[in-house]
Amino acid sequence: MRQRRHYRYGQLFSTVVAIILLPYIVTVFINGPAVLTGAEVGEDYLFVEVDGKSREIPVEEYAIGILAREIPVTYEKEALEAQAVMLRTRMYKQITEEGKSSIFTDKYFEEKEMRKQWGRVKYEEYRAALRDVWQATEGQVLTYGDVLITTPFHQLSNGRTRSGNEVFGGEGYPYLQIRECPKDVEAMDQTQTMLIEKGDYEVISTDSAGYVLQIREGEKTITGEEFRQEKGLASACFALQEYEDKIRVTTQGNGHGIGLSQNMANEMAKEGKTHEEILAYFFADTVIREVAEIL
């Protein structure tokens, strides 16, 4: 009797499950099983190289980690939003060029690094602030014509940003033009000096913004950026002067000087400029568009 009752309950349960699943079974029979496509994965996740291995990381998590590493979170909201649009443009430019399975290698802060950077008390507040600017600019990217642009940035110019065509050569960067940055000249760390070992150096050429393009080092000629990296200089806008048994190097600005100056962008935001106005100033003749229109 008990076995028969269990059998009836089993039949009843099977019938109920079959009724619930019937729409799904019919759909699968007609259309095939639902599978998460690469496009759907690409919209929410990116493949990121971490410790030499590829990991699938949510786009927002990765974006927040990069913003935390690349710009002071205490900057004005509109300056942070400008940085977020530049970052999204950079990410989707890579995806359009390499495909959705592209592996991203940009360094980013994970939670432990953000906590160390900001401290336990400020962590939640600052992380939420970066999440807000990412979401506030959702889908926004920068284009020149129908093409996603290259969006370089630096901490502080020497008072002027550099011409992309002049630095990189050719005519491929018409939107990277020289822009005046008067607030950068007033920055406390605008001028820095350091001593390097005496050597046979000669500046060969500079660009229109005053940055060194080429310098002779002994018998070889290298770029100003290569010399900057080699000597650990703040900027490629530098002057050399003999000082006792050393060479004194005086630099102006901080970073390569191309594209957006973060310091100037922050000062513009303090004056009431929107992130759209900031980006329009540093990237000539560009338009903010929805990424869905591009992909």
Summary of the structure (lengths in Angstrom):
residues: 295
radius of gyration: 26.6
end to end distance: 65.4
largest distance: 106.8
contacts: 867
relative contact order: 0.14
helix: 45%
strand: 25%
